[in-house]
Amino acid sequence: MNETLPPSLDDLAAFAAVADARSFRQAAATLGVTPSALSHRLRALEARLGLRLLHRTTRSVAPTEAGQQLLATLAPALAHVRDALAAVREQAATPSGTLRLTLPHMAARSVLAPVLARLQAEHPRIAVELVCSDTLVDIVQDGFDAGVRFGEQLQADMVALPVGAPLAFTVVGTPAYLAAHGTPAVPADLAQHRCIQLRFGSGALYRWQFTRAGRTVDVRTDGAVTVNDSAAALALAEAGLGLAYVYEVQARAGLQAGRLRAVLPDWLPPAEHFYLYYPSARMKSAALTALVDAVRATAEAG
């Protein structure tokens, strides 16, 4: 048995327009249709509901008792829908709302701050929620508007643009540690060293990456201490617990002060950009468009 489909919102809005105007001609002019088309639509609506909603004479139109009851409930509901649509249109025209971003801790610390400062100054109605994690996530499935990752970690169906200056890596240890254990000359020498391990949220241990003469080598290191944050790895290296593979910008102060020394400098890979990325198939909101514009403007400003 087939059930009758409920009236569409357009049908109900057409009824409300006629009932308010008490005229097919005036309501048709408001809706941008012909009076005959509007009359046909209302008769079809009445047939679907199985009751008469309008009294019609050659001179006037007025709602029946059933029509008045329907209009009393329908009018505020339609007004609410119109208000909601107006709010959505305003949001589309004026960037506002909350942007949820997933990104590594280092990206939040080093490259995104000037972008967000510009975004907040130009669009104070935009709020930003940063979820910092080194674990790769599905931004669509997990409800994020965009993410920040290195380019090699991005899927092919993402739109991506570089954000911030490229970041280099370095391997560091204290002078005392190197004096006691020697300075590695090639990545293979790391097998003889205590290396502070970095574990991703996925559970995998990070393999230290090196590049020489166009060839990339991923080295599996050993060590008695494992952390899930590069800042913690750096702190442990400064405490003399071993060597750490960290961002150069993190270690810069310790290197300049002499608390740390860099090893294997000729084997480190080129500096890499973080990228802001979002799904290519998704229409950008006004807030996300504003964030993209802030990334580009910050890059142009240097």
MARDOMAR-459623 format. One line per 2 residues: their letters; for each residue x, y, z of C-alpha. Coordinates in nm, 2 decimals, padded with zeros to 4 digits. Example, Ala and Ser with C-alpha at 12.3 -4.5 7.8 and 13.67 -1.06 7.14 Angstrom:
REM MARDOMAR-459623
as) 01.23 -00.45 00.78  01.37 -00.11 00.71 $
END
This chain:
REM MARDOMAR-459623
mn) 00.00 00.00 00.00  00.15 00.34 -00.11 $
et) 00.13 00.62 00.14  00.05 00.97 00.02 $
lp) 00.36 01.19 00.01  00.34 01.48 00.26 $
ps) 00.30 01.83 00.11  00.62 02.00 00.01 $
ld) 00.74 02.32 00.18  00.67 02.51 -00.15 $
dl) 00.31 02.39 -00.15  00.26 02.50 00.21 $
aa) 00.42 02.84 00.14  00.20 02.89 -00.16 $
fa) -00.11 02.82 00.05  00.01 03.06 00.32 $
av) 00.07 03.33 00.05  -00.28 03.30 -00.09 $
ad) -00.44 03.28 00.26  -00.26 03.60 00.37 $
ar) -00.33 03.79 00.05  -00.68 03.66 00.01 $
sf) -00.61 03.68 -00.36  -00.46 03.44 -00.61 $
rq) -00.35 03.73 -00.83  -00.16 03.91 -00.55 $
aa) -00.01 03.59 -00.42  00.09 03.48 -00.77 $
at) 00.27 03.82 -00.82  00.46 03.77 -00.49 $
lg) 00.56 03.42 -00.58  00.65 03.49 -00.94 $
vt) 00.40 03.25 -01.09  00.08 03.27 -01.28 $
ps) -00.26 03.28 -01.10  -00.38 02.97 -01.29 $
al) -00.06 02.78 -01.19  -00.10 02.88 -00.83 $
sh) -00.47 02.78 -00.83  -00.38 02.44 -00.98 $
rl) -00.11 02.39 -00.71  -00.36 02.47 -00.43 $
ra) -00.62 02.23 -00.57  -00.36 01.95 -00.59 $
le) -00.26 02.03 -00.22  -00.63 02.01 -00.11 $
ar) -00.67 01.68 -00.30  -00.36 01.54 -00.13 $
lg) -00.48 01.64 00.21  -00.84 01.53 00.14 $
lr) -00.99 01.86 00.27  -01.07 02.21 00.14 $
ll) -00.84 02.48 00.26  -00.98 02.78 00.07 $
hr) -01.33 02.92 00.00  -01.32 03.05 -00.36 $
tt) -01.57 03.29 -00.52  -01.54 03.50 -00.83 $
rs) -01.46 03.80 -00.61  -01.27 03.66 -00.31 $
va) -01.06 03.39 -00.15  -01.07 03.31 00.22 $
pt) -00.94 03.02 00.43  -01.18 02.76 00.55 $
ea) -01.19 02.66 00.92  -00.93 02.38 00.84 $
gq) -00.73 02.64 00.64  -00.73 02.88 00.93 $
ql) -00.61 02.61 01.17  -00.33 02.51 00.93 $
la) -00.23 02.87 00.88  -00.21 02.94 01.25 $
tl) 00.05 02.67 01.29  00.21 02.72 00.95 $
ap) 00.28 03.10 00.96  00.52 03.10 01.25 $
al) 00.69 02.79 01.12  00.75 02.95 00.78 $
ah) 00.87 03.27 00.95  01.12 03.05 01.14 $
vr) 01.24 02.89 00.82  01.28 03.23 00.65 $
da) 01.48 03.36 00.95  01.70 03.05 00.94 $
la) 01.76 03.09 00.57  01.84 03.46 00.62 $
av) 02.09 03.37 00.89  02.26 03.12 00.66 $
re) 02.28 03.37 00.38  02.43 03.62 00.62 $
qa) 02.69 03.37 00.74  02.78 03.30 00.37 $
at) 02.83 03.66 00.31  03.00 03.75 00.64 $
ps) 03.26 03.51 00.77  03.16 03.38 01.11 $
gt) 03.12 03.06 01.30  03.37 02.81 01.43 $
lr) 03.65 02.65 01.23  03.78 02.31 01.35 $
lt) 04.14 02.23 01.25  04.35 01.92 01.32 $
lp) 04.72 01.98 01.32  05.05 01.86 01.47 $
hm) 05.17 02.03 01.79  05.46 02.19 01.61 $
aa) 05.24 02.34 01.34  05.03 02.51 01.61 $
rs) 05.34 02.64 01.78  05.54 02.76 01.49 $
vl) 05.35 02.84 01.17  04.98 02.90 01.24 $
ap) 05.00 03.18 01.50  05.06 03.47 01.26 $
vl) 04.79 03.34 01.03  04.54 03.32 01.31 $
ar) 04.64 03.67 01.44  04.56 03.81 01.09 $
lq) 04.23 03.61 01.07  04.11 03.73 01.41 $
ae) 04.20 04.09 01.33  04.01 04.09 01.00 $
hp) 03.72 03.86 01.10  03.65 03.88 01.47 $
ri) 03.33 03.67 01.43  03.53 03.36 01.34 $
av) 03.62 03.13 01.62  03.89 02.87 01.58 $
el) 03.93 02.53 01.76  04.27 02.37 01.72 $
vc) 04.29 01.99 01.79  04.66 01.92 01.82 $
sd) 04.77 01.56 01.75  05.05 01.40 01.55 $
tl) 04.80 01.12 01.45  04.66 01.14 01.10 $
vd) 04.29 01.17 01.09  04.01 01.17 00.83 $
iv) 03.90 01.53 00.84  03.57 01.46 00.67 $
qd) 03.48 01.17 00.89  03.59 01.34 01.21 $
gf) 03.41 01.67 01.15  03.71 01.90 01.08 $
da) 03.69 02.19 00.83  04.06 02.16 00.74 $
gv) 04.39 02.03 00.87  04.76 02.11 00.86 $
rf) 05.02 01.84 00.77  05.34 01.79 00.57 $
ge) 05.28 01.75 00.20  05.38 01.38 00.19 $
ql) 05.10 01.29 00.42  04.82 01.45 00.21 $
qa) 04.57 01.25 00.01  04.53 01.32 -00.36 $
dm) 04.18 01.46 -00.33  04.28 01.74 -00.10 $
va) 04.33 02.11 -00.19  04.65 02.22 -00.02 $
lp) 04.86 02.54 00.01  05.18 02.59 00.20 $
vg) 05.16 02.77 00.53  05.45 02.93 00.72 $
ap) 05.82 02.90 00.65  05.97 02.55 00.57 $
la) 06.09 02.37 00.87  06.42 02.17 00.89 $
ft) 06.51 01.88 01.12  06.82 01.82 01.32 $
vv) 06.97 01.55 01.54  07.11 01.68 01.87 $
gt) 07.28 01.57 02.19  07.47 01.73 02.47 $
pa) 07.84 01.79 02.46  07.88 01.56 02.76 $
yl) 07.68 01.28 02.59  07.89 01.30 02.27 $
aa) 08.21 01.31 02.47  08.11 00.99 02.64 $
hg) 07.96 00.80 02.35  08.12 00.95 02.04 $
tp) 07.98 01.15 01.75  07.81 00.95 01.48 $
av) 07.96 01.01 01.13  07.69 00.83 00.93 $
pa) 07.33 00.72 01.01  07.44 00.36 01.06 $
dl) 07.64 00.47 01.36  07.31 00.55 01.54 $
aq) 07.29 00.18 01.62  07.56 00.23 01.88 $
hr) 07.37 00.53 02.05  07.09 00.58 02.29 $
ci) 06.82 00.75 02.07  06.51 00.90 02.22 $
ql) 06.22 00.74 02.05  05.91 00.92 01.92 $
rf) 05.59 00.73 01.90  05.29 00.85 01.69 $
gs) 04.93 00.83 01.81  04.89 00.54 01.57 $
ga) 05.14 00.34 01.78  05.41 00.34 01.52 $
ly) 05.76 00.45 01.61  05.91 00.73 01.40 $
rw) 06.20 00.62 01.17  06.46 00.89 01.15 $
qf) 06.49 01.01 00.80  06.81 01.11 00.63 $
tr) 06.90 01.21 00.27  07.23 01.20 00.09 $
ag) 07.30 01.23 -00.29  06.94 01.21 -00.37 $
rt) 06.89 00.89 -00.17  06.66 00.88 00.13 $
vd) 06.73 00.64 00.42  06.49 00.57 00.70 $
vr) 06.67 00.45 01.01  06.51 00.25 01.29 $
td) 06.67 00.36 01.61  06.69 00.21 01.96 $
ga) 06.66 00.37 02.30  06.54 00.32 02.65 $
vt) 06.31 00.63 02.65  06.01 00.68 02.42 $
vn) 05.79 00.99 02.41  05.50 01.11 02.19 $
ds) 05.61 01.47 02.16  05.92 01.62 02.00 $
aa) 05.94 01.90 02.27  05.96 01.63 02.53 $
al) 06.23 01.45 02.32  06.43 01.77 02.31 $
al) 06.41 01.83 02.69  06.53 01.47 02.75 $
ae) 06.82 01.52 02.51  06.92 01.84 02.69 $
ag) 06.91 01.63 03.01  07.18 01.40 02.86 $
lg) 06.96 01.10 02.80  07.06 01.05 02.44 $
la) 07.02 01.19 02.09  06.69 01.33 01.97 $
yv) 06.56 01.40 01.61  06.37 01.72 01.64 $
ye) 06.27 02.04 01.45  06.57 02.27 01.42 $
vq) 06.37 02.57 01.54  06.30 02.38 01.86 $
ar) 06.67 02.31 01.92  06.80 02.65 01.80 $
ag) 06.83 02.81 02.15  07.01 02.51 02.29 $
lq) 07.25 02.50 02.00  07.32 02.87 02.02 $
ag) 07.38 02.85 02.39  07.61 02.55 02.36 $
rl) 07.39 02.32 02.56  07.34 02.10 02.25 $
ra) 07.54 02.00 01.95  07.41 01.90 01.61 $
vl) 07.53 01.57 01.45  07.49 01.43 01.10 $
pd) 07.42 01.78 00.96  07.51 01.67 00.60 $
wl) 07.26 01.39 00.62  06.95 01.58 00.71 $
pp) 06.66 01.61 00.46  06.56 01.94 00.30 $
ae) 06.33 02.17 00.50  05.96 02.10 00.44 $
hf) 05.65 02.31 00.44  05.34 02.24 00.64 $
yl) 05.03 02.26 00.42  04.68 02.38 00.51 $
yy) 04.44 02.13 00.34  04.07 02.06 00.29 $
ps) 03.85 01.84 00.07  03.84 01.94 -00.29 $
ar) 03.48 01.82 -00.32  03.35 02.03 -00.04 $
mk) 03.22 02.39 -00.10  03.43 02.62 00.12 $
sa) 03.24 02.82 00.38  03.30 03.19 00.41 $
al) 03.50 03.12 00.73  03.72 02.87 00.56 $
ta) 03.77 03.10 00.26  03.88 03.37 00.50 $
lv) 04.13 03.13 00.66  04.27 03.05 00.32 $
da) 04.30 03.42 00.24  04.48 03.48 00.57 $
vr) 04.73 03.20 00.48  04.81 03.36 00.15 $
at) 04.82 03.72 00.28  05.06 03.61 00.56 $
ae) 05.28 03.44 00.31  05.29 03.75 00.08 $
ag) 05.37 03.97 00.38  05.67 03.75 00.45 $
END
